[in-house]
Amino acid sequence: MKFRLIVHVFMLVNLIVVSSAYAYIDPNTGGFFFQTIAPFVYGILGMIVVFWKRITGFVKGLFGGKKDQDTSADEQ
């Protein structure tokens, strides 16, 4: 327990006391970031479009309370 506390305090102090990095962000980094993140975002959006009816049906089932739609079978 004491070791964990020491590690957490060390990490906190390390985050608070930060020195200058003397570095720069390469201009091509933005393009690389866009090329890696954009397909992931578009893939998630595509999955939402394809499975929209299943998603809305699931949410309606959670919050709407399922009603018995096959009442005519019980009457026969």
PDB file with SEQRES, HELIX, SHEET and CRYST1 records, atoms N, CA, C and O in Angstrom:
SEQRES   1 A   76  MET LYS PHE ARG LEU ILE VAL HIS VAL PHE MET LEU VAL          
SEQRES   2 A   76  ASN LEU ILE VAL VAL SER SER ALA TYR ALA TYR ILE ASP          
SEQRES   3 A   76  PRO ASN THR GLY GLY PHE PHE PHE GLN THR ILE ALA PRO          
SEQRES   4 A   76  PHE VAL TYR GLY ILE LEU GLY MET ILE VAL VAL PHE TRP          
SEQRES   5 A   76  LYS ARG ILE THR GLY PHE VAL LYS GLY LEU PHE GLY GLY          
SEQRES   6 A   76  LYS LYS ASP GLN ASP THR SER ALA ASP GLU GLN                  
HELIX    1 AA1 LYS A    2  ILE A   16  1                                  15    
HELIX    2 AA2 THR A   29  VAL A   50  1                                  22    
HELIX    3 AA3 TRP A   52  PHE A   63  1                                  12    
HELIX    4 AA4 SER A   72  GLU A   75  1                                   4    
CRYST1    1.000    1.000    1.000  90.00  90.00  90.00 P 1           1          
ATOM      1  N   MET A   1       0.826  -1.189   0.000  1.00  0.00           N  
ATOM      2  CA  MET A   1       0.000   0.000   0.000  1.00  0.00           C  
ATOM      3  C   MET A   1       0.873   1.257   0.000  1.00  0.00           C  
ATOM      4  O   MET A   1       0.589   2.228  -0.701  1.00  0.00           O  
ATOM      5  N   LYS A   2       1.933   1.216   0.795  1.00  0.00           N  
ATOM      6  CA  LYS A   2       2.816   2.365   0.887  1.00  0.00           C  
ATOM      7  C   LYS A   2       3.554   2.593  -0.439  1.00  0.00           C  
ATOM      8  O   LYS A   2       3.771   3.731  -0.853  1.00  0.00           O  
ATOM      9  N   PHE A   3       3.933   1.494  -1.094  1.00  0.00           N  
ATOM     10  CA  PHE A   3       4.623   1.598  -2.379  1.00  0.00           C  
ATOM     11  C   PHE A   3       3.710   2.235  -3.422  1.00  0.00           C  
ATOM     12  O   PHE A   3       4.150   3.071  -4.211  1.00  0.00           O  
ATOM     13  N   ARG A   4       2.440   1.838  -3.423  1.00  0.00           N  
ATOM     14  CA  ARG A   4       1.469   2.409  -4.368  1.00  0.00           C  
ATOM     15  C   ARG A   4       1.317   3.903  -4.152  1.00  0.00           C  
ATOM     16  O   ARG A   4       1.250   4.674  -5.109  1.00  0.00           O  
ATOM     17  N   LEU A   5       1.264   4.306  -2.895  1.00  0.00           N  
ATOM     18  CA  LEU A   5       1.133   5.723  -2.584  1.00  0.00           C  
ATOM     19  C   LEU A   5       2.352   6.501  -3.078  1.00  0.00           C  
ATOM     20  O   LEU A   5       2.214   7.595  -3.626  1.00  0.00           O  
ATOM     21  N   ILE A   6       3.518   5.947  -2.888  1.00  0.00           N  
ATOM     22  CA  ILE A   6       4.747   6.595  -3.345  1.00  0.00           C  
ATOM     23  C   ILE A   6       4.742   6.725  -4.873  1.00  0.00           C  
ATOM     24  O   ILE A   6       5.121   7.766  -5.408  1.00  0.00           O  
ATOM     25  N   VAL A   7       4.317   5.683  -5.563  1.00  0.00           N  
ATOM     26  CA  VAL A   7       4.265   5.727  -7.025  1.00  0.00           C  
ATOM     27  C   VAL A   7       3.268   6.777  -7.492  1.00  0.00           C  
ATOM     28  O   VAL A   7       3.554   7.530  -8.424  1.00  0.00           O  
ATOM     29  N   HIS A   8       2.100   6.838  -6.857  1.00  0.00           N  
ATOM     30  CA  HIS A   8       1.098   7.828  -7.255  1.00  0.00           C  
ATOM     31  C   HIS A   8       1.578   9.251  -6.997  1.00  0.00           C  
ATOM     32  O   HIS A   8       1.364  10.136  -7.825  1.00  0.00           O  
ATOM     33  N   VAL A   9       2.216   9.473  -5.870  1.00  0.00           N  
ATOM     34  CA  VAL A   9       2.741  10.811  -5.577  1.00  0.00           C  
ATOM     35  C   VAL A   9       3.828  11.177  -6.588  1.00  0.00           C  
ATOM     36  O   VAL A   9       3.873  12.308  -7.071  1.00  0.00           O  
ATOM     37  N   PHE A  10       4.692  10.236  -6.903  1.00  0.00           N  
ATOM     38  CA  PHE A  10       5.746  10.492  -7.888  1.00  0.00           C  
ATOM     39  C   PHE A  10       5.141  10.847  -9.246  1.00  0.00           C  
ATOM     40  O   PHE A  10       5.601  11.782  -9.902  1.00  0.00           O  
ATOM     41  N   MET A  11       4.117  10.110  -9.670  1.00  0.00           N  
ATOM     42  CA  MET A  11       3.480  10.388 -10.960  1.00  0.00           C  
ATOM     43  C   MET A  11       2.815  11.763 -10.942  1.00  0.00           C  
ATOM     44  O   MET A  11       2.897  12.500 -11.925  1.00  0.00           O  
ATOM     45  N   LEU A  12       2.162  12.113  -9.843  1.00  0.00           N  
ATOM     46  CA  LEU A  12       1.505  13.409  -9.743  1.00  0.00           C  
ATOM     47  C   LEU A  12       2.514  14.548  -9.801  1.00  0.00           C  
ATOM     48  O   LEU A  12       2.298  15.538 -10.501  1.00  0.00           O  
ATOM     49  N   VAL A  13       3.604  14.414  -9.075  1.00  0.00           N  
ATOM     50  CA  VAL A  13       4.646  15.441  -9.096  1.00  0.00           C  
ATOM     51  C   VAL A  13       5.263  15.546 -10.484  1.00  0.00           C  
ATOM     52  O   VAL A  13       5.564  16.645 -10.951  1.00  0.00           O  
ATOM     53  N   ASN A  14       5.453  14.406 -11.146  1.00  0.00           N  
ATOM     54  CA  ASN A  14       6.019  14.400 -12.488  1.00  0.00           C  
ATOM     55  C   ASN A  14       5.101  15.110 -13.484  1.00  0.00           C  
ATOM     56  O   ASN A  14       5.586  15.762 -14.409  1.00  0.00           O  
ATOM     57  N   LEU A  15       3.794  14.993 -13.309  1.00  0.00           N  
ATOM     58  CA  LEU A  15       2.859  15.673 -14.201  1.00  0.00           C  
ATOM     59  C   LEU A  15       2.784  17.166 -13.922  1.00  0.00           C  
ATOM     60  O   LEU A  15       2.582  17.960 -14.841  1.00  0.00           O  
ATOM     61  N   ILE A  16       2.946  17.553 -12.663  1.00  0.00           N  
ATOM     62  CA  ILE A  16       2.840  18.964 -12.304  1.00  0.00           C  
ATOM     63  C   ILE A  16       4.098  19.733 -12.689  1.00  0.00           C  
ATOM     64  O   ILE A  16       4.011  20.828 -13.245  1.00  0.00           O  
ATOM     65  N   VAL A  17       5.257  19.172 -12.401  1.00  0.00           N  
ATOM     66  CA  VAL A  17       6.527  19.844 -12.667  1.00  0.00           C  
ATOM     67  C   VAL A  17       7.027  19.373 -14.027  1.00  0.00           C  
ATOM     68  O   VAL A  17       7.684  18.337 -14.133  1.00  0.00           O  
ATOM     69  N   VAL A  18       6.713  20.135 -15.057  1.00  0.00           N  
ATOM     70  CA  VAL A  18       7.078  19.765 -16.418  1.00  0.00           C  
ATOM     71  C   VAL A  18       8.056  20.797 -16.953  1.00  0.00           C  
ATOM     72  O   VAL A  18       7.839  22.002 -16.822  1.00  0.00           O  
ATOM     73  N   SER A  19       9.111  20.325 -17.544  1.00  0.00           N  
ATOM     74  CA  SER A  19      10.066  21.233 -18.164  1.00  0.00           C  
ATOM     75  C   SER A  19       9.766  21.324 -19.665  1.00  0.00           C  
ATOM     76  O   SER A  19       9.003  20.519 -20.201  1.00  0.00           O  
ATOM     77  N   SER A  20      10.355  22.284 -20.320  1.00  0.00           N  
ATOM     78  CA  SER A  20      10.137  22.460 -21.753  1.00  0.00           C  
ATOM     79  C   SER A  20      10.700  21.273 -22.526  1.00  0.00           C  
ATOM     80  O   SER A  20      11.743  20.723 -22.173  1.00  0.00           O  
ATOM     81  N   ALA A  21       9.996  20.891 -23.580  1.00  0.00           N  
ATOM     82  CA  ALA A  21      10.425  19.747 -24.370  1.00  0.00           C  
ATOM     83  C   ALA A  21      11.362  20.156 -25.499  1.00  0.00           C  
ATOM     84  O   ALA A  21      12.110  19.323 -26.012  1.00  0.00           O  
ATOM     85  N   TYR A  22      11.333  21.421 -25.892  1.00  0.00           N  
ATOM     86  CA  TYR A  22      12.144  21.912 -27.004  1.00  0.00           C  
ATOM     87  C   TYR A  22      11.946  21.031 -28.240  1.00  0.00           C  
ATOM     88  O   TYR A  22      12.904  20.558 -28.850  1.00  0.00           O  
ATOM     89  N   ALA A  23      10.700  20.832 -28.581  1.00  0.00           N  
ATOM     90  CA  ALA A  23      10.373  20.001 -29.736  1.00  0.00           C  
ATOM     91  C   ALA A  23       9.344  20.737 -30.582  1.00  0.00           C  
ATOM     92  O   ALA A  23       8.791  21.755 -30.165  1.00  0.00           O  
ATOM     93  N   TYR A  24       9.100  20.222 -31.745  1.00  0.00           N  
ATOM     94  CA  TYR A  24       8.103  20.802 -32.627  1.00  0.00           C  
ATOM     95  C   TYR A  24       7.241  19.677 -33.195  1.00  0.00           C  
ATOM     96  O   TYR A  24       7.629  18.509 -33.203  1.00  0.00           O  
ATOM     97  N   ILE A  25       6.083  20.064 -33.660  1.00  0.00           N  
ATOM     98  CA  ILE A  25       5.190  19.100 -34.304  1.00  0.00           C  
ATOM     99  C   ILE A  25       5.418  19.214 -35.801  1.00  0.00           C  
ATOM    100  O   ILE A  25       5.292  20.292 -36.382  1.00  0.00           O  
ATOM    101  N   ASP A  26       5.745  18.124 -36.398  1.00  0.00           N  
ATOM    102  CA  ASP A  26       5.993  18.090 -37.832  1.00  0.00           C  
ATOM    103  C   ASP A  26       4.716  18.490 -38.575  1.00  0.00           C  
ATOM    104  O   ASP A  26       3.631  18.055 -38.188  1.00  0.00           O  
ATOM    105  N   PRO A  27       4.812  19.303 -39.624  1.00  0.00           N  
ATOM    106  CA  PRO A  27       3.612  19.707 -40.359  1.00  0.00           C  
ATOM    107  C   PRO A  27       2.822  18.535 -40.940  1.00  0.00           C  
ATOM    108  O   PRO A  27       1.615  18.657 -41.152  1.00  0.00           O  
ATOM    109  N   ASN A  28       3.460  17.432 -41.195  1.00  0.00           N  
ATOM    110  CA  ASN A  28       2.773  16.289 -41.774  1.00  0.00           C  
ATOM    111  C   ASN A  28       2.014  15.476 -40.719  1.00  0.00           C  
ATOM    112  O   ASN A  28       1.267  14.560 -41.063  1.00  0.00           O  
ATOM    113  N   THR A  29       2.201  15.806 -39.453  1.00  0.00           N  
ATOM    114  CA  THR A  29       1.553  15.057 -38.384  1.00  0.00           C  
ATOM    115  C   THR A  29       0.032  15.189 -38.461  1.00  0.00           C  
ATOM    116  O   THR A  29      -0.685  14.223 -38.199  1.00  0.00           O  
ATOM    117  N   GLY A  30      -0.463  16.371 -38.815  1.00  0.00           N  
ATOM    118  CA  GLY A  30      -1.907  16.566 -38.928  1.00  0.00           C  
ATOM    119  C   GLY A  30      -2.503  15.677 -39.998  1.00  0.00           C  
ATOM    120  O   GLY A  30      -3.567  15.091 -39.794  1.00  0.00           O  
ATOM    121  N   GLY A  31      -1.838  15.566 -41.137  1.00  0.00           N  
ATOM    122  CA  GLY A  31      -2.322  14.697 -42.201  1.00  0.00           C  
ATOM    123  C   GLY A  31      -2.304  13.241 -41.798  1.00  0.00           C  
ATOM    124  O   GLY A  31      -3.225  12.492 -42.123  1.00  0.00           O  
ATOM    125  N   PHE A  32      -1.264  12.834 -41.094  1.00  0.00           N  
ATOM    126  CA  PHE A  32      -1.183  11.453 -40.626  1.00  0.00           C  
ATOM    127  C   PHE A  32      -2.295  11.163 -39.623  1.00  0.00           C  
ATOM    128  O   PHE A  32      -2.919  10.103 -39.661  1.00  0.00           O  
ATOM    129  N   PHE A  33      -2.533  12.117 -38.730  1.00  0.00           N  
ATOM    130  CA  PHE A  33      -3.601  11.956 -37.746  1.00  0.00           C  
ATOM    131  C   PHE A  33      -4.945  11.821 -38.454  1.00  0.00           C  
ATOM    132  O   PHE A  33      -5.750  10.957 -38.109  1.00  0.00           O  
ATOM    133  N   PHE A  34      -5.184  12.679 -39.446  1.00  0.00           N  
ATOM    134  CA  PHE A  34      -6.447  12.627 -40.178  1.00  0.00           C  
ATOM    135  C   PHE A  34      -6.590  11.305 -40.935  1.00  0.00           C  
ATOM    136  O   PHE A  34      -7.682  10.737 -40.986  1.00  0.00           O  
ATOM    137  N   GLN A  35      -5.513  10.819 -41.513  1.00  0.00           N  
ATOM    138  CA  GLN A  35      -5.571   9.575 -42.285  1.00  0.00           C  
ATOM    139  C   GLN A  35      -5.792   8.357 -41.408  1.00  0.00           C  
ATOM    140  O   GLN A  35      -6.267   7.332 -41.897  1.00  0.00           O  
ATOM    141  N   THR A  36      -5.466   8.437 -40.146  1.00  0.00           N  
ATOM    142  CA  THR A  36      -5.683   7.291 -39.265  1.00  0.00           C  
ATOM    143  C   THR A  36      -7.009   7.374 -38.529  1.00  0.00           C  
ATOM    144  O   THR A  36      -7.632   6.341 -38.279  1.00  0.00           O  
ATOM    145  N   ILE A  37      -7.458   8.568 -38.175  1.00  0.00           N  
ATOM    146  CA  ILE A  37      -8.687   8.722 -37.398  1.00  0.00           C  
ATOM    147  C   ILE A  37      -9.923   8.777 -38.292  1.00  0.00           C  
ATOM    148  O   ILE A  37     -10.954   8.206 -37.939  1.00  0.00           O  
ATOM    149  N   ALA A  38      -9.845   9.449 -39.437  1.00  0.00           N  
ATOM    150  CA  ALA A  38     -11.009   9.613 -40.305  1.00  0.00           C  
ATOM    151  C   ALA A  38     -11.608   8.283 -40.762  1.00  0.00           C  
ATOM    152  O   ALA A  38     -12.831   8.151 -40.702  1.00  0.00           O  
ATOM    153  N   PRO A  39     -10.846   7.299 -41.210  1.00  0.00           N  
ATOM    154  CA  PRO A  39     -11.476   6.030 -41.599  1.00  0.00           C  
ATOM    155  C   PRO A  39     -12.167   5.323 -40.440  1.00  0.00           C  
ATOM    156  O   PRO A  39     -13.199   4.679 -40.627  1.00  0.00           O  
ATOM    157  N   PHE A  40     -11.604   5.443 -39.256  1.00  0.00           N  
ATOM    158  CA  PHE A  40     -12.242   4.841 -38.086  1.00  0.00           C  
ATOM    159  C   PHE A  40     -13.589   5.503 -37.813  1.00  0.00           C  
ATOM    160  O   PHE A  40     -14.582   4.818 -37.571  1.00  0.00           O  
ATOM    161  N   VAL A  41     -13.625   6.836 -37.852  1.00  0.00           N  
ATOM    162  CA  VAL A  41     -14.877   7.563 -37.611  1.00  0.00           C  
ATOM    163  C   VAL A  41     -15.900   7.241 -38.696  1.00  0.00           C  
ATOM    164  O   VAL A  41     -17.071   7.004 -38.398  1.00  0.00           O  
ATOM    165  N   TYR A  42     -15.457   7.232 -39.958  1.00  0.00           N  
ATOM    166  CA  TYR A  42     -16.389   6.927 -41.039  1.00  0.00           C  
ATOM    167  C   TYR A  42     -16.866   5.478 -40.971  1.00  0.00           C  
ATOM    168  O   TYR A  42     -18.006   5.193 -41.338  1.00  0.00           O  
ATOM    169  N   GLY A  43     -16.037   4.580 -40.519  1.00  0.00           N  
ATOM    170  CA  GLY A  43     -16.454   3.195 -40.347  1.00  0.00           C  
ATOM    171  C   GLY A  43     -17.521   3.062 -39.284  1.00  0.00           C  
ATOM    172  O   GLY A  43     -18.495   2.333 -39.472  1.00  0.00           O  
ATOM    173  N   ILE A  44     -17.354   3.758 -38.164  1.00  0.00           N  
ATOM    174  CA  ILE A  44     -18.362   3.736 -37.105  1.00  0.00           C  
ATOM    175  C   ILE A  44     -19.670   4.340 -37.602  1.00  0.00           C  
ATOM    176  O   ILE A  44     -20.745   3.802 -37.336  1.00  0.00           O  
ATOM    177  N   LEU A  45     -19.583   5.459 -38.325  1.00  0.00           N  
ATOM    178  CA  LEU A  45     -20.798   6.071 -38.871  1.00  0.00           C  
ATOM    179  C   LEU A  45     -21.484   5.143 -39.873  1.00  0.00           C  
ATOM    180  O   LEU A  45     -22.712   5.057 -39.899  1.00  0.00           O  
ATOM    181  N   GLY A  46     -20.696   4.450 -40.698  1.00  0.00           N  
ATOM    182  CA  GLY A  46     -21.273   3.500 -41.641  1.00  0.00           C  
ATOM    183  C   GLY A  46     -21.975   2.354 -40.937  1.00  0.00           C  
ATOM    184  O   GLY A  46     -23.036   1.912 -41.377  1.00  0.00           O  
ATOM    185  N   MET A  47     -21.396   1.868 -39.852  1.00  0.00           N  
ATOM    186  CA  MET A  47     -22.042   0.796 -39.097  1.00  0.00           C  
ATOM    187  C   MET A  47     -23.353   1.274 -38.491  1.00  0.00           C  
ATOM    188  O   MET A  47     -24.328   0.525 -38.443  1.00  0.00           O  
ATOM    189  N   ILE A  48     -23.378   2.525 -38.028  1.00  0.00           N  
ATOM    190  CA  ILE A  48     -24.619   3.067 -37.464  1.00  0.00           C  
ATOM    191  C   ILE A  48     -25.689   3.150 -38.534  1.00  0.00           C  
ATOM    192  O   ILE A  48     -26.847   2.821 -38.279  1.00  0.00           O  
ATOM    193  N   VAL A  49     -25.311   3.591 -39.748  1.00  0.00           N  
ATOM    194  CA  VAL A  49     -26.290   3.686 -40.836  1.00  0.00           C  
ATOM    195  C   VAL A  49     -26.817   2.306 -41.210  1.00  0.00           C  
ATOM    196  O   VAL A  49     -28.020   2.137 -41.410  1.00  0.00           O  
ATOM    197  N   VAL A  50     -25.937   1.329 -41.307  1.00  0.00           N  
ATOM    198  CA  VAL A  50     -26.355  -0.010 -41.717  1.00  0.00           C  
ATOM    199  C   VAL A  50     -27.240  -0.665 -40.667  1.00  0.00           C  
ATOM    200  O   VAL A  50     -28.233  -1.308 -41.008  1.00  0.00           O  
ATOM    201  N   PHE A  51     -26.894  -0.512 -39.409  1.00  0.00           N  
ATOM    202  CA  PHE A  51     -27.629  -1.181 -38.349  1.00  0.00           C  
ATOM    203  C   PHE A  51     -28.591  -0.257 -37.607  1.00  0.00           C  
ATOM    204  O   PHE A  51     -28.919  -0.522 -36.451  1.00  0.00           O  
ATOM    205  N   TRP A  52     -29.054   0.824 -38.246  1.00  0.00           N  
ATOM    206  CA  TRP A  52     -29.891   1.821 -37.585  1.00  0.00           C  
ATOM    207  C   TRP A  52     -31.184   1.209 -37.046  1.00  0.00           C  
ATOM    208  O   TRP A  52     -31.584   1.519 -35.924  1.00  0.00           O  
ATOM    209  N   LYS A  53     -31.833   0.360 -37.810  1.00  0.00           N  
ATOM    210  CA  LYS A  53     -33.099  -0.226 -37.348  1.00  0.00           C  
ATOM    211  C   LYS A  53     -32.880  -1.132 -36.145  1.00  0.00           C  
ATOM    212  O   LYS A  53     -33.695  -1.150 -35.223  1.00  0.00           O  
ATOM    213  N   ARG A  54     -31.795  -1.876 -36.151  1.00  0.00           N  
ATOM    214  CA  ARG A  54     -31.497  -2.731 -34.994  1.00  0.00           C  
ATOM    215  C   ARG A  54     -31.184  -1.901 -33.755  1.00  0.00           C  
ATOM    216  O   ARG A  54     -31.595  -2.246 -32.647  1.00  0.00           O  
ATOM    217  N   ILE A  55     -30.451  -0.800 -33.950  1.00  0.00           N  
ATOM    218  CA  ILE A  55     -30.088   0.059 -32.824  1.00  0.00           C  
ATOM    219  C   ILE A  55     -31.339   0.702 -32.235  1.00  0.00           C  
ATOM    220  O   ILE A  55     -31.530   0.690 -31.019  1.00  0.00           O  
ATOM    221  N   THR A  56     -32.192   1.262 -33.094  1.00  0.00           N  
ATOM    222  CA  THR A  56     -33.408   1.901 -32.582  1.00  0.00           C  
ATOM    223  C   THR A  56     -34.350   0.872 -31.964  1.00  0.00           C  
ATOM    224  O   THR A  56     -35.017   1.165 -30.971  1.00  0.00           O  
ATOM    225  N   GLY A  57     -34.413  -0.326 -32.538  1.00  0.00           N  
ATOM    226  CA  GLY A  57     -35.245  -1.369 -31.948  1.00  0.00           C  
ATOM    227  C   GLY A  57     -34.743  -1.784 -30.580  1.00  0.00           C  
ATOM    228  O   GLY A  57     -35.537  -2.025 -29.670  1.00  0.00           O  
ATOM    229  N   PHE A  58     -33.434  -1.868 -30.429  1.00  0.00           N  
ATOM    230  CA  PHE A  58     -32.853  -2.217 -29.139  1.00  0.00           C  
ATOM    231  C   PHE A  58     -33.154  -1.148 -28.097  1.00  0.00           C  
ATOM    232  O   PHE A  58     -33.524  -1.463 -26.966  1.00  0.00           O  
ATOM    233  N   VAL A  59     -32.994   0.131 -28.484  1.00  0.00           N  
ATOM    234  CA  VAL A  59     -33.249   1.227 -27.544  1.00  0.00           C  
ATOM    235  C   VAL A  59     -34.729   1.289 -27.189  1.00  0.00           C  
ATOM    236  O   VAL A  59     -35.081   1.514 -26.031  1.00  0.00           O  
ATOM    237  N   LYS A  60     -35.593   1.091 -28.173  1.00  0.00           N  
ATOM    238  CA  LYS A  60     -37.032   1.084 -27.884  1.00  0.00           C  
ATOM    239  C   LYS A  60     -37.386  -0.079 -26.973  1.00  0.00           C  
ATOM    240  O   LYS A  60     -38.256   0.048 -26.112  1.00  0.00           O  
ATOM    241  N   GLY A  61     -36.724  -1.199 -27.157  1.00  0.00           N  
ATOM    242  CA  GLY A  61     -36.963  -2.345 -26.289  1.00  0.00           C  
ATOM    243  C   GLY A  61     -36.526  -2.077 -24.857  1.00  0.00           C  
ATOM    244  O   GLY A  61     -37.144  -2.570 -23.914  1.00  0.00           O  
ATOM    245  N   LEU A  62     -35.461  -1.296 -24.693  1.00  0.00           N  
ATOM    246  CA  LEU A  62     -34.993  -0.972 -23.347  1.00  0.00           C  
ATOM    247  C   LEU A  62     -35.914   0.008 -22.638  1.00  0.00           C  
ATOM    248  O   LEU A  62     -36.231  -0.173 -21.463  1.00  0.00           O  
ATOM    249  N   PHE A  63     -36.346   1.047 -23.349  1.00  0.00           N  
ATOM    250  CA  PHE A  63     -37.084   2.117 -22.708  1.00  0.00           C  
ATOM    251  C   PHE A  63     -38.581   2.085 -23.006  1.00  0.00           C  
ATOM    252  O   PHE A  63     -39.363   2.657 -22.247  1.00  0.00           O  
ATOM    253  N   GLY A  64     -38.994   1.439 -24.078  1.00  0.00           N  
ATOM    254  CA  GLY A  64     -40.396   1.487 -24.469  1.00  0.00           C  
ATOM    255  C   GLY A  64     -41.252   0.399 -23.855  1.00  0.00           C  
ATOM    256  O   GLY A  64     -42.478   0.510 -23.859  1.00  0.00           O  
ATOM    257  N   GLY A  65     -40.661  -0.615 -23.347  1.00  0.00           N  
ATOM    258  CA  GLY A  65     -41.450  -1.720 -22.820  1.00  0.00           C  
ATOM    259  C   GLY A  65     -42.113  -2.453 -23.968  1.00  0.00           C  
ATOM    260  O   GLY A  65     -42.976  -1.895 -24.647  1.00  0.00           O  
ATOM    261  N   LYS A  66     -41.724  -3.687 -24.191  1.00  0.00           N  
ATOM    262  CA  LYS A  66     -42.252  -4.422 -25.339  1.00  0.00           C  
ATOM    263  C   LYS A  66     -43.727  -4.734 -25.140  1.00  0.00           C  
ATOM    264  O   LYS A  66     -44.153  -5.181 -24.075  1.00  0.00           O  
ATOM    265  N   LYS A  67     -44.499  -4.481 -26.205  1.00  0.00           N  
ATOM    266  CA  LYS A  67     -45.918  -4.803 -26.202  1.00  0.00           C  
ATOM    267  C   LYS A  67     -46.111  -6.061 -27.022  1.00  0.00           C  
ATOM    268  O   LYS A  67     -45.387  -6.282 -27.993  1.00  0.00           O  
ATOM    269  N   ASP A  68     -47.065  -6.882 -26.652  1.00  0.00           N  
ATOM    270  CA  ASP A  68     -47.343  -8.114 -27.376  1.00  0.00           C  
ATOM    271  C   ASP A  68     -48.087  -7.769 -28.658  1.00  0.00           C  
ATOM    272  O   ASP A  68     -49.246  -7.355 -28.615  1.00  0.00           O  
ATOM    273  N   GLN A  69     -47.423  -7.940 -29.802  1.00  0.00           N  
ATOM    274  CA  GLN A  69     -48.011  -7.571 -31.076  1.00  0.00           C  
ATOM    275  C   GLN A  69     -48.829  -8.710 -31.662  1.00  0.00           C  
ATOM    276  O   GLN A  69     -49.602  -8.487 -32.593  1.00  0.00           O  
ATOM    277  N   ASP A  70     -48.682  -9.913 -31.149  1.00  0.00           N  
ATOM    278  CA  ASP A  70     -49.372 -11.061 -31.705  1.00  0.00           C  
ATOM    279  C   ASP A  70     -50.576 -11.428 -30.825  1.00  0.00           C  
ATOM    280  O   ASP A  70     -50.646 -12.531 -30.283  1.00  0.00           O  
ATOM    281  N   THR A  71     -51.523 -10.483 -30.692  1.00  0.00           N  
ATOM    282  CA  THR A  71     -52.682 -10.731 -29.862  1.00  0.00           C  
ATOM    283  C   THR A  71     -53.726 -11.571 -30.581  1.00  0.00           C  
ATOM    284  O   THR A  71     -54.556 -12.207 -29.930  1.00  0.00           O  
ATOM    285  N   SER A  72     -53.703 -11.586 -31.921  1.00  0.00           N  
ATOM    286  CA  SER A  72     -54.711 -12.361 -32.677  1.00  0.00           C  
ATOM    287  C   SER A  72     -54.488 -13.853 -32.485  1.00  0.00           C  
ATOM    288  O   SER A  72     -55.446 -14.621 -32.570  1.00  0.00           O  
ATOM    289  N   ALA A  73     -53.272 -14.289 -32.231  1.00  0.00           N  
ATOM    290  CA  ALA A  73     -53.009 -15.717 -32.027  1.00  0.00           C  
ATOM    291  C   ALA A  73     -53.602 -16.182 -30.702  1.00  0.00           C  
ATOM    292  O   ALA A  73     -53.985 -17.345 -30.579  1.00  0.00           O  
ATOM    293  N   ASP A  74     -53.683 -15.299 -29.712  1.00  0.00           N  
ATOM    294  CA  ASP A  74     -54.252 -15.668 -28.414  1.00  0.00           C  
ATOM    295  C   ASP A  74     -55.766 -15.780 -28.484  1.00  0.00           C  
ATOM    296  O   ASP A  74     -56.353 -16.545 -27.720  1.00  0.00           O  
ATOM    297  N   GLU A  75     -56.421 -15.038 -29.383  1.00  0.00           N  
ATOM    298  CA  GLU A  75     -57.858 -15.052 -29.481  1.00  0.00           C  
ATOM    299  C   GLU A  75     -58.379 -16.310 -30.130  1.00  0.00           C  
ATOM    300  O   GLU A  75     -59.525 -16.684 -29.880  1.00  0.00           O  
ATOM    301  N   GLN A  76     -57.587 -16.987 -30.961  1.00  0.00           N  
ATOM    302  CA  GLN A  76     -58.049 -18.148 -31.687  1.00  0.00           C  
ATOM    303  C   GLN A  76     -58.072 -19.327 -30.839  1.00  0.00           C  
ATOM    304  O   GLN A  76     -58.441 -20.409 -31.295  1.00  0.00           O  
TER     305      GLN A  76                                                      
END                                                                             
